[in-house]
Amino acid sequence: MASLSVYIAPLLVFGLVVFVHELGHFVAAKLCGVYAPVFSLGWGRRLFGWKRGETDYRVSLIPLGGFVRMASRDDDALAGIEGGEADRGSLESVPKQPDGVPAALWDPQGMAPFGPKAVPAERWVESKSAMARIFILSAGVIMNILLTMSVTSGLYYTYGNRYVPAVIDSIVPGAPAAAAGVQAGDRIVAINGDSVRAWDEVLARVSPVTSGTVQFDLLRGTERVQAIIAPQVVDAQDPVTGAATKVGRVGMMVRDSVVRESVSLAQATASGTKATWAMARNIVTVLGGLVTGEVSAKNLGGPIQIARTSVQAARNGAETLWSLIAFLSLNIAILNLVPIPVLDGGQIVLVIAERIKGSTFSMRTREAFARVGVLAVLALIILVTFNDLRSVFTQ
């Protein structure tokens, strides 16, 4: 049973992250009065689901995303592009139950595609103001960010603030630290006059120093001593982008110990928000590196890699699994803001462009815009799937 629950982890990761994203779009559409007849986890053909009110909540064939179908004047032309099959029966008036619509979904008093009544124009997404449409398009991103902040804050509150104390375990013979008289067991309490307590803080302050010296304040027993050290410059990889870089090293090893410090709910929320912001900066840095070529596209992973990582995270415990969910949720949020057609960012750009233009683009232009986006997304899917398969067969 335990092993089975581990392999359910990818479904939890994919399902929760996508569900929260699409729920944001769905709730925003409802708040703005847009008719939303379909809320789907997955793309393609409907597998199963249930109808409540005017919406069919379904699970679809391809478990790589999800979509909310919203009433549009161009529904028949765009439904297949935007994530799901076009249900038989458009959002215009139909005289009878169309072929392909299950009897359980048909409502003789309802609106198309599950009823004979036409959808009023005021419930089309195009009838809403530019601000309302941007709100609907950005709501999924907002929900993913809130999920990341909530999960991260919850982890801090549940497990405490986890850090490795800046206590030296050993010194590399002949290294700058040894020459400065630093000893095993010393606790680093300040660097260049700024207090530190965690090893991450030490690395953050020493690594950028590739010339000059660093002042260490050390606690040796009850005695406070000072050491002036000139870091040695070594080759390394950027921990975020993987690019080659130069960093400063002084030749000291940290003691392998972890401290968990209990925090209040307010402190956990503050730490969760700070961690979310730090993750967001790293993700944006990687995306920028992909554009400039500093980061190789070979580093991108897709569904297979996410599934494998999810299984491993589940084996490592709930804390690791929820950390992965928070990280992936933020990735989904930021990637959706990239101005590629069919992604939220691209649709927001289109709405803003129409607002500046003063009129909507033609159907031909919108279809071309959407198809470019589909090709871009398909190219990305092919790339990450290739990377996934390569990693599977080369390990």
N, C-alpha and C positions, 0 to 999 in steps of 0.2 A: 504493500500500500504506500509506504514511504517513497519507494522508487517511482511509483506511478505519479505521485503528487509532484515529484521533481520534473517529470516530463510534461506536466500540465502547465509548468511555469511560462513557456512561450505564449500560450493562450492567454494567460493572465496579463503578461506584459503587453502583447499586441492589443488584446481586447480592451484593457483599461485605458491605455493611452489614446487609442482611436475613439473609444466610446466618449471619453471626456471631451475630445476635440469636436466631434460631431454634435455632442450634446450642447456645446457652446453655440454652434451655428443654429441648431434647432430652437433652443430657448430664445435666442435673439430674434429669429424669424417670427416666432409666435408673439413675442413682445411688440414687434413692429407690425403685426397684423398680416404677415405673409402666409399664404396657404402652403402647408408642407405635408403632402400626402404620403411621403416615404421617409423613414429613418432607418438606415441600413448599416449594419456592420459587415464589411466586405463588399466587393463589387460583383457585377454580373447577375446571373440568374438567382432568383429567390429560392432559398432552400426551405426555410420555415419561418414562422413568425406569428404575430397576432395583431389584430386591428383594434385600436381603441380610439373612439371618437372618429376624427377624420384622417387619422394617420395610421399607416401600416408599419409596425415595428418589426423589422425582419433581419435575418442573417442570410447573407448571400454567398455565392459559390467561391469567390476568390478572396481569401482572408488576408489581404495585404493593405487594407484601408477601410474606407467607409464613405458614405455620402448622405446628405439630406437633399431630397428632391423638393424644390420649391417651385411654386407656380410662376410661369414665365410665358410671355407672349410667344417666345420661340421654343417652347418646351419640346416639341417633337424633333426639332432640328438639333437641339443641344443635349437632350437627355442621355443619348448614347455616349456623347463626348465627356460629360461631366461625371461619369462614374458608374452608371448603371444602365441596364437595358431599358429601352423605352417600353413602358407598359403599354399593352395594346389599349388604345383609347386615349386620345389626347386630352389636354386640359380645355378643349373646346367641347361644346355640347354633343353628346352622342345619344341616339334614340333608344338603344337597348344595351344589354350586357355584352360587351365585345368578347370575341374569342380570346382565350388566353388569360382572362381575369377570373381567378377562382371565385366560386359562388360565395365562399366565406368572406370575401373582401367586397363583394358587390352590395351597394346600398341604393335601393331605388330612389331614395330621397337625397342622396349625397351628390357631391361634385365629382367631376372627372379627375382622375381616370377610373375611379371606383363607383361612380354614379352618373346619372344622365344629365345632371345640371352643369351648365357652363360656370367656370370660375370667374367671379366678378373681376373686372379690370383693376379695381382698387386693391385686390389681394395679390396681384402680380408683384414680384420683387422689383420690376422696373418702375412701378408706380410710386415707389417710396423715394424719399429725398436721398441726396447723395450721402448725407451723414448717416442716415438709417442703413443704407446699403453697406457703407464702410463698417458700421457697427456690426452688422450681420456677418460680414466677411472676416472681421478681426476677432470675433467672439471665440472662435475655436482656438486661436493662438492665445488669447487671454486665459481661457480655461486651462490650457496646457501649462502656462506659466504658473497659474494658481495651484495646479496639481503639484508641480515641482516644489513650489514654496511650502505647500502644506506637508508633503511627504518629508522633505528635508527638515523642516521644523519639527515634525513629529519624531523623526529619528533622533534629533538632538535631545528632545524632551524625554524620549523613552530610554535611550542608551547613554545619554550624557555627551559632554564635549570631549571627544577622543583626541589625545595628542601624545606625542613621544617627547618626554622631557629632554632638555638640552644637557644631558650628562654624558661626558666623554668616557667611552669604554676602552679605547686603545689609541695609541699614536703611531703613525707610520714612521719607522726609523728614517732619519735623514730628511724628513719633510719639513716645511716651514714651521709647523706647530711644534715639532720636536726641538728645532733650533731656538725657538722662543721660550722653551722651558715649560710648555704645557704638559700636564700629567694626566694619566688615566684616573678617573674618579672626579676630576674637576667638573663643576657645574657652571655653564655659561649663563651669566645673569644679565649681561648688557653687551651690545656691540656698538661702537662709536657713540656711546652715551645713551643709546636707546635700549630700554629693558626688553629682554627676551626670556621665554621660558620653554618654548617648543623648538624641536630640531628643525621643523619647516621654516621657522623664523630665521634661524641661523643660516640655512641654505639661501633663503631669499635675500639676505643682506650680504653674504660673502660671494655668491656666484657671479654677480655683475662686476665685481672688482677685479679687473684684469691689469691694473697698474696702480701703484701706490701701496698703502698699508691699511690695515684694519686694526682697530683697538678692541681687544677682548677684555671684559671684566669677568673674572672667574672667582667662584667660591670654592676654596680648598679647605674642607672641614669647616672651621669657624672663621678662617682667615680669608680676606678678600684680596686678590692679587690681580695684576694687570699685565697683559702681554700685547706687544705691538708686532703684528705679523704681516709680512708681504706675501699675499697669495700667489701660488704657482699657477700659471695659465696652462690649461689642458684642453684638448678637443673633447667635445661632447655633443649630444643631440638635444635639441629643444624638446622639453617634455610634452609640449602641446602640439607643435607642428612636425616634430621629428627631423627638422632641418639641422644641418651641421652648424655648430656654433663654438665659441670660445668662452670658457668659464673659469672663475677663480676657485682654487682648492688649496686647503691648508694642511691636509693629511691627518685628519682626526676621524675616528669612527664613533658613532653614537651607541649608547647602551640600548640593547633591544628590550625595551619595556614600554608598555602602554598604560596611560592614565586616563580614566574616565571620570570627568568632573560633572556632578549633577548640576543641572541648571533649571531655573524657573521657566514658566511658560513664556513670559515676556523675553527672557534671554534666548530661549530656544527659537522663538519667532525671529528675533534679530539675527541670530546666527544662521538660520535657514534662509533668510532674505539675502544675507551677505554671501552665503555659499551659492545661491542661485545666480546672483549677479556675477560671481567669479566664473561659474560654469558658462554663463552666457558669453562672457568676454573670450573665453577659450574657444568656444564653438565658432564665434565670429572670426577669431584669429585664424582658425583652420580653414574656414570658407574663403577668407581673403588669401590664404596661402595657396589654395587650389586655383584661384584666379590668376595669381602671379606666377604659379609654377613652383613655389617654394615647398608646397606639400604635394606629394605624388598621389594621383588618383588611385593608385594601387592600394592605398591605405583605406579606401572606402569599403565599408561592409554593408551587406544587405540582409534580407530576411533570414537566410541560413545562418549567417554569423550572429545575428541577434538571437535566434533560437538557441544556438549552441552556448552563447554567453548567458542566456536566461537559465538554461539547465545548470550550468556551472555555478551561477549566482545562487540558485535555489539550494544547491548542495552545500554552499558556504553559509547558508542561514538566511533568516528573514531580513536582517539588516542589509546584507549585500543585495538581495533581490529588490528590496524597496529602493535602495540607492540607484540600481540600474533603471528602475521604472522612472524615477525622478530625472535621471540623466536623459533617457530616451524621450520623455515628455518634452523636455526643454529643447532637444534637438528637433523634434517635430514642429514645435512652435517657431523656432528661428528659420528652419528650412522652408516653412510655409510662407514666410515673409519675403523670400527671394522673389524678385519680380519676373517670374516665369509664368506665361499664360497657363491657365487652369489651376495654378496654385493660388492661394489666397492673396499673396503679394501681387501677383500679376493681375488678378481681378480688381484689386484696390487701385492699381495704377490705371486700369481701364476706366473705372468709375471717375477717378480724378481727371483723366484726360477728357472724358465726355463733359464733365462739369466745366472745364476750361474752354472746350470747344463750343459749349452752349447747346449741343444737341447730341443725340445718340449716334453711334456708328451704325453703318448699314449692316444688315444681316450677313452679307458676304464678307465684310471686314471682320466681324465678330467670329464667324466660322473659321476664317483664316488664322485669326489670332489664337483661337482655341486649338486648332490642329497643330500649329507650331508648338504650343505648349505640350500637347500629347506626345509629339515626336521627341521633344526634349526629355520628358519624363520617361518615355520608353527607352531612350538611349541611356538614361541614368540607371534604370532597372536592369538593363542588359549588362552594363558595366559592373554594378555591384554584385549581380548574380555570377558573372564571370570571376570576379575576385573571390566570392564565396567558394565556388567550385574549385578554384585553384588552391585555396587554402586547405580545402578538405583533402585533395589528392596529393598535395605536396607535404603533408604532415606525417 
